[in-house]
Amino acid sequence: MKMMMIPFVCAVANAVDDLASLLQSKRVVSHSQIQYAQAVKTVIHSNATSERWTCAYLPCEELVCTVQCPEIACDCFSIAVHVECPTCCAPDNSTCLESKMKTMMDAKMAEMKADLDYEKAYARWERTNTLNARKDTDAQLTWMKTNLRHMRKQEDKQYKAAAQKRIALQKAHGRLKKHIANWARDLSDEVATVQRLMNGGVRPPRWEVPGGHCSPGPICPLPKQCPLCHKQTCPPCQPVKHPKCKKACPEDHHIRDAIDAALKKEDFVACPPMGEFCNQRDSWPKFCPMPRIMCHTRDGPVGTLTYR
């Protein structure tokens, strides 16, 4: 909603000290639509033969926005969730370990998906704010461009009006020059009047018309527009991290290592216990160090004291 402050022209009819108390509201409609600061000519009567006057200018038109853009309050909150600790698995229970590994992987993937969704939503929210700020800037630049054309147009009109007035004054001066030439041909009446005044004569009272005029005053700019009210949205809330189980199982740490290796697309390997070297001597992994032990066979002790 827009409420415009319209300038008024006021006429002074009586002689008082407080000029503001004499202002009578009267709507001004300019046929030329030249938005100058309106001039008010104030005539103060002092006696029957003379008067003095002054010029005052009403303020330029202003825009008052009665409705402000609404603001919203944003807040994020979380609800405490009780997490049941999973059952621990025995080292020889492959089914339990596999099921637990899948469950923990699903939870990890859901957490990563929530983080990606949050980053996407936050980026979209920031982009919306950036575009709204651009709209505000574009509206301001549009007003500045329109107001510049308006000010230049009014300046051109003011200059043309002043030029026409100068031309009229030049023509009036030419007519006055002819009048003075005719007046100077016979000054007998004027000389007689001067002699009469010098001998004690008095001129009769007459009304003196005040001279001068009020200048157009400064050019008023176009009223600015009310700010654009954009749809207010809250930034997305960060995803709530699932609380970890307070009572961790011995295999949880190793399962998380396996999940991290899978996410990095790396091989998840481990060396057998050193005590199993003699049983797996022929299939001992190459990336594992050779233990410094002696293995006893039917043919005698076999082993090495060095690492491969």
Backbone hydrogen bonds in HBPLUS format (Angstrom, degrees):
<---DONOR---> <-ACCEPTOR-->    atom                        ^
c    i                          cat <-CA-CA->   ^        H-A-AA   ^      H-
h    n   atom  resd res      DA  || num        DHA   H-A  angle D-A-AA Bond
n    s   type  num  typ     dist DA aas  dist angle  dist       angle   num
A0003-MET N   A0064-VAL O   3.29 MM  61  5.52 152.8  2.37 155.5 162.7     1
A0064-VAL N   A0003-MET O   3.14 MM  61  5.52 163.9  2.16 164.5 167.9     2
A0005-MET N   A0062-GLU O   2.94 MM  57  5.21 169.1  1.95 168.3 165.0     3
A0009-VAL N   A0026-LYS O   3.40 MM  17  5.79 156.4  2.46 159.8 157.7     4
A0022-LEU N   A0019-LEU O   3.07 MM   3  5.49 155.3  2.14 110.5 118.2     5
A0023-LEU N   A0020-ALA O   3.37 MM   3  5.55 168.5  2.39 107.2 110.6     6
A0033-GLN N   A0030-SER O   3.22 MM   3  5.00 141.6  2.38  91.5 102.5     7
A0036-TYR N   A0034-ILE O   2.93 MM   2  5.87 129.8  2.19 109.3  94.3     8
A0220-CYS N   A0035-GLN O   2.91 MM 185  5.71 161.1  1.95 157.2 163.3     9
A0037-ALA N   A0218-PRO O   3.00 MM 181  5.82 147.8  2.11 164.3 174.1    10
A0058-LEU N   A0038-GLN O   2.84 MM  20  5.37 158.9  1.89 157.3 161.8    11
A0040-VAL N   A0056-ALA O   2.65 MM  16  5.11 155.9  1.71 157.4 162.4    12
A0056-ALA N   A0040-VAL O   3.01 MM  16  5.11 148.8  2.11 136.5 146.3    13
A0042-THR N   A0054-THR O   2.97 MM  12  5.43 169.0  1.98 161.2 164.2    14
A0054-THR N   A0042-THR O   3.14 MM  12  5.43 145.5  2.26 138.8 149.2    15
A0044-ILE N   A0052-ARG O   3.19 MM   8  5.97 172.3  2.19 173.2 175.6    16
A0208-GLU N   A0049-THR O   3.23 MM 159  6.09 148.0  2.34 129.0 137.4    17
A0093-ASN N   A0090-ALA O   3.06 MM   3  5.26 166.9  2.08 113.7 117.6    18
A0097-LEU N   A0093-ASN O   3.18 MM   4  6.44 162.8  2.21 149.2 154.2    19
A0098-GLU N   A0094-SER O   2.89 MM   4  6.03 159.6  1.93 151.5 157.0    20
A0099-SER N   A0095-THR O   2.99 MM   4  6.14 164.2  2.01 148.9 153.3    21
A0100-LYS N   A0096-CYS O   2.96 MM   4  6.08 160.0  2.00 147.6 153.5    22
A0101-MET N   A0097-LEU O   2.89 MM   4  6.00 151.2  1.98 142.6 150.8    23
A0102-LYS N   A0098-GLU O   3.04 MM   4  6.28 156.8  2.09 149.1 154.2    24
A0103-THR N   A0099-SER O   3.02 MM   4  6.25 157.9  2.07 146.3 152.7    25
A0104-MET N   A0100-LYS O   2.97 MM   4  6.16 164.9  1.99 151.1 154.6    26
A0105-MET N   A0101-MET O   2.94 MM   4  6.07 148.7  2.04 142.1 151.3    27
A0106-ASP N   A0102-LYS O   2.89 MM   4  6.11 159.1  1.94 150.2 155.0    28
A0107-ALA N   A0103-THR O   3.08 MM   4  6.36 157.5  2.14 147.0 152.8    29
A0108-LYS N   A0104-MET O   2.99 MM   4  6.18 152.8  2.07 141.1 148.7    30
A0109-MET N   A0105-MET O   2.87 MM   4  6.12 159.9  1.91 153.5 158.6    31
A0110-ALA N   A0106-ASP O   2.95 MM   4  6.14 156.1  2.01 147.0 153.6    32
A0111-GLU N   A0107-ALA O   2.99 MM   4  6.19 149.8  2.08 142.3 150.4    33
A0112-MET N   A0108-LYS O   2.99 MM   4  6.27 156.3  2.05 148.1 154.2    34
A0113-LYS N   A0109-MET O   2.89 MM   4  6.10 155.0  1.95 146.5 153.7    35
A0114-ALA N   A0110-ALA O   2.94 MM   4  6.15 152.2  2.02 143.1 150.2    36
A0115-ASP N   A0111-GLU O   3.06 MM   4  6.34 153.8  2.13 145.2 151.9    37
A0116-LEU N   A0112-MET O   3.01 MM   4  6.29 156.1  2.07 148.4 154.7    38
A0117-ASP N   A0113-LYS O   2.93 MM   4  6.15 158.2  1.97 148.7 154.9    39
A0118-TYR N   A0114-ALA O   2.94 MM   4  6.13 151.7  2.02 143.9 151.7    40
A0119-GLU N   A0115-ASP O   3.01 MM   4  6.25 162.8  2.04 149.0 153.0    41
A0120-LYS N   A0116-LEU O   2.98 MM   4  6.17 156.0  2.04 147.3 154.0    42
A0121-ALA N   A0117-ASP O   2.91 MM   4  6.09 162.2  1.94 148.3 153.1    43
A0122-TYR N   A0118-TYR O   2.84 MM   4  5.99 161.0  1.87 153.8 159.3    44
A0123-ALA N   A0119-GLU O   2.97 MM   4  6.04 155.1  2.04 140.8 147.7    45
A0124-ARG N   A0120-LYS O   3.00 MM   4  6.22 152.3  2.08 143.9 151.5    46
A0125-TRP N   A0121-ALA O   2.92 MM   4  6.16 152.3  2.00 144.8 152.5    47
A0126-GLU N   A0122-TYR O   2.91 MM   4  6.15 160.5  1.95 150.2 155.0    48
A0127-ARG N   A0123-ALA O   2.92 MM   4  6.08 154.7  1.98 143.1 150.6    49
A0128-THR N   A0124-ARG O   2.97 MM   4  6.20 151.9  2.05 144.8 151.8    50
A0129-ASN N   A0125-TRP O   3.13 MM   4  6.44 158.9  2.18 147.4 152.4    51
A0130-THR N   A0126-GLU O   2.94 MM   4  6.21 151.7  2.02 147.3 155.7    52
A0131-LEU N   A0127-ARG O   2.94 MM   4  6.20 159.4  1.98 151.5 156.2    53
A0132-ASN N   A0128-THR O   2.95 MM   4  6.18 155.8  2.01 148.6 155.5    54
A0133-ALA N   A0129-ASN O   2.94 MM   4  6.15 154.2  2.01 144.6 151.5    55
A0134-ARG N   A0130-THR O   2.95 MM   4  6.25 145.8  2.07 141.8 151.7    56
A0135-LYS N   A0131-LEU O   2.95 MM   4  6.30 150.7  2.04 145.2 152.8    57
A0136-ASP N   A0132-ASN O   3.03 MM   4  6.39 155.4  2.10 148.0 154.0    58
A0137-THR N   A0133-ALA O   2.96 MM   4  6.23 157.8  2.01 146.2 152.5    59
A0138-ASP N   A0134-ARG O   2.74 MM   4  5.97 160.4  1.77 154.2 160.0    60
A0139-ALA N   A0135-LYS O   2.87 MM   4  6.06 157.4  1.92 147.6 153.6    61
A0140-GLN N   A0136-ASP O   3.01 MM   4  6.25 155.1  2.07 145.0 151.7    62
A0141-LEU N   A0137-THR O   2.85 MM   4  6.11 159.3  1.90 151.9 157.9    63
A0142-THR N   A0138-ASP O   2.81 MM   4  5.98 154.6  1.88 147.5 154.9    64
A0143-TRP N   A0139-ALA O   2.98 MM   4  6.21 158.5  2.03 144.8 150.2    65
A0144-MET N   A0140-GLN O   2.93 MM   4  6.18 159.8  1.97 147.6 153.4    66
A0145-LYS N   A0141-LEU O   2.91 MM   4  6.12 156.1  1.96 148.1 154.2    67
A0146-THR N   A0142-THR O   2.87 MM   4  6.08 166.0  1.89 152.6 156.8    68
A0147-ASN N   A0143-TRP O   2.74 MM   4  5.81 162.9  1.76 153.3 158.8    69
A0148-LEU N   A0144-MET O   2.94 MM   4  6.00 146.9  2.05 138.0 146.7    70
A0149-ARG N   A0145-LYS O   3.12 MM   4  6.43 160.8  2.16 148.6 152.5    71
A0150-HIS N   A0146-THR O   2.94 MM   4  6.19 154.5  2.00 145.7 153.7    72
A0151-MET N   A0147-ASN O   2.80 MM   4  6.02 162.8  1.83 152.6 156.1    73
A0152-ARG N   A0148-LEU O   3.01 MM   4  6.18 164.7  2.04 150.3 154.5    74
A0153-LYS N   A0149-ARG O   2.94 MM   4  6.06 154.2  2.01 144.2 151.7    75
A0154-GLN N   A0150-HIS O   2.94 MM   4  6.20 158.9  1.98 151.9 157.2    76
A0155-GLU N   A0151-MET O   2.88 MM   4  6.07 151.5  1.96 145.6 154.1    77
A0156-ASP N   A0152-ARG O   2.92 MM   4  6.14 154.7  1.98 146.1 152.5    78
A0157-LYS N   A0153-LYS O   3.01 MM   4  6.30 155.9  2.07 144.8 151.3    79
A0158-GLN N   A0154-GLN O   2.83 MM   4  6.03 155.9  1.89 146.2 153.2    80
A0159-TYR N   A0155-GLU O   2.87 MM   4  6.08 155.9  1.93 147.7 154.2    81
A0160-LYS N   A0156-ASP O   2.93 MM   4  6.16 161.0  1.97 149.7 154.7    82
A0161-ALA N   A0157-LYS O   2.89 MM   4  6.09 157.7  1.94 148.0 154.3    83
A0162-ALA N   A0158-GLN O   2.97 MM   4  6.18 157.0  2.02 145.1 151.3    84
A0163-ALA N   A0159-TYR O   2.84 MM   4  6.08 151.4  1.92 146.9 155.6    85
A0164-GLN N   A0160-LYS O   2.91 MM   4  6.16 159.0  1.96 149.7 154.5    86
A0165-LYS N   A0161-ALA O   3.01 MM   4  6.22 147.4  2.12 140.4 149.8    87
A0166-ARG N   A0162-ALA O   2.91 MM   4  6.20 152.1  1.99 146.0 153.2    88
A0167-ILE N   A0163-ALA O   2.99 MM   4  6.27 156.2  2.05 147.8 154.3    89
A0168-ALA N   A0164-GLN O   2.96 MM   4  6.22 154.6  2.02 142.8 149.6    90
A0169-LEU N   A0165-LYS O   2.89 MM   4  6.18 151.9  1.97 147.2 155.0    91
A0170-GLN N   A0166-ARG O   2.88 MM   4  6.13 151.7  1.96 147.8 155.6    92
A0171-LYS N   A0167-ILE O   2.98 MM   4  6.30 157.1  2.04 148.8 154.6    93
A0172-ALA N   A0168-ALA O   2.88 MM   4  6.11 155.8  1.94 144.5 151.9    94
A0173-HIS N   A0169-LEU O   2.80 MM   4  5.98 147.7  1.90 142.3 151.5    95
A0174-GLY N   A0170-GLN O   2.99 MM   4  6.30 147.4  2.10 143.0 151.4    96
A0175-ARG N   A0171-LYS O   3.04 MM   4  6.40 156.5  2.10 149.2 154.9    97
A0176-LEU N   A0172-ALA O   2.83 MM   4  6.08 151.7  1.91 145.0 153.8    98
A0177-LYS N   A0173-HIS O   2.88 MM   4  6.06 148.2  1.98 143.4 151.6    99
A0178-LYS N   A0174-GLY O   3.19 MM   4  6.52 154.2  2.26 144.8 150.3   100
A0179-HIS N   A0175-ARG O   3.01 MM   4  6.28 153.3  2.08 143.2 151.1   101
A0180-ILE N   A0176-LEU O   2.86 MM   4  6.15 156.4  1.92 151.9 157.5   102
A0181-ALA N   A0177-LYS O   2.99 MM   4  6.22 151.6  2.07 142.9 150.9   103
A0182-ASN N   A0178-LYS O   3.02 MM   4  6.34 156.5  2.08 148.5 153.9   104
A0183-TRP N   A0179-HIS O   2.85 MM   4  6.05 150.4  1.93 144.8 154.3   105
A0184-ALA N   A0180-ILE O   2.85 MM   4  6.01 148.4  1.95 148.2 154.8   106
A0185-ARG N   A0182-ASN O   3.34 MM   3  5.48 151.4  2.43 100.3 108.3   107
A0191-VAL N   A0187-LEU O   2.87 MM   4  6.04 159.0  1.92 152.3 158.4   108
A0192-ALA N   A0188-SER O   2.98 MM   4  6.15 158.1  2.02 146.9 152.7   109
A0193-THR N   A0189-ASP O   2.99 MM   4  6.22 153.0  2.06 146.3 153.5   110
A0194-VAL N   A0190-GLU O   3.00 MM   4  6.23 157.0  2.05 148.5 154.3   111
A0195-GLN N   A0191-VAL O   2.99 MM   4  6.24 157.4  2.04 148.6 154.6   112
A0196-ARG N   A0192-ALA O   2.92 MM   4  6.14 151.6  2.00 143.7 151.8   113
A0197-LEU N   A0193-THR O   2.98 MM   4  6.24 157.1  2.04 149.6 154.9   114
A0198-MET N   A0194-VAL O   2.92 MM   4  6.16 150.6  2.01 144.7 153.5   115
A0199-ASN N   A0195-GLN O   3.01 MM   4  6.24 132.9  2.24 139.4 151.3   116
A0199-ASN N   A0196-ARG O   3.21 MM   3  5.13 131.6  2.45  92.0 104.8   117
A0201-GLY N   A0196-ARG O   2.90 MM   5  5.33 148.0  2.00 141.8 140.2   118
A0200-GLY N   A0197-LEU O   3.15 MM   3  5.26 160.6  2.19 108.6 110.2   119
A0252-ASP N   A0249-CYS O   3.17 MM   3  5.42 154.6  2.24 108.6 116.1   120
A0255-ILE N   A0251-GLU O   2.94 MM   4  6.12 153.7  2.01 153.5 161.7   121
A0256-ARG N   A0252-ASP O   2.95 MM   4  6.18 156.6  2.01 151.2 156.9   122
A0257-ASP N   A0253-HIS O   3.11 MM   4  6.39 148.5  2.21 139.9 148.3   123
A0258-ALA N   A0254-HIS O   3.01 MM   4  6.30 151.4  2.09 143.7 151.1   124
A0259-ILE N   A0255-ILE O   2.93 MM   4  6.23 153.0  2.00 148.4 155.8   125
A0260-ASP N   A0256-ARG O   2.92 MM   4  6.14 162.2  1.95 149.8 154.1   126
A0261-ALA N   A0257-ASP O   3.00 MM   4  6.20 156.6  2.05 145.8 152.0   127
A0262-ALA N   A0258-ALA O   2.99 MM   4  6.22 152.8  2.07 143.0 150.5   128
A0263-LEU N   A0259-ILE O   2.91 MM   4  6.19 154.9  1.97 151.6 158.5   129
A0264-LYS N   A0260-ASP O   3.02 MM   4  6.22 144.2  2.15 142.1 151.5   130
A0266-GLU N   A0261-ALA O   2.79 MM   5  4.97 179.4  1.79 153.0 153.0   131
A0265-LYS N   A0262-ALA O   3.10 MM   3  4.83 154.6  2.16  96.7 104.0   132
A0276-GLU N   A0273-PRO O   3.10 MM   3  5.71 164.6  2.13 118.3 123.0   133
A0277-PHE N   A0274-MET O   3.18 MM   3  5.54 160.1  2.23 117.3 117.8   134
A0280-GLN N   A0276-GLU O   3.03 MM   4  6.18 140.3  2.19 147.3 158.7   135
A0280-GLN N   A0277-PHE O   3.17 MM   3  5.09 126.2  2.48  92.7 106.8   136
A0288-CYS N   A0285-PRO O   3.22 MM   3  5.51 161.2  2.26 106.9 112.4   137
A0295-CYS N   A0302-VAL O   2.64 MM   7  5.08 152.1  1.72 150.4 153.7   138
A0302-VAL N   A0295-CYS O   2.53 MM   7  5.08 178.7  1.53 168.8 168.7   139
A0297-THR N   A0300-GLY O   3.06 MM   3  5.10 156.5  2.12 115.0 122.4   140
A0300-GLY N   A0297-THR O   3.09 MM   3  5.10 155.2  2.15 101.6 109.3   141
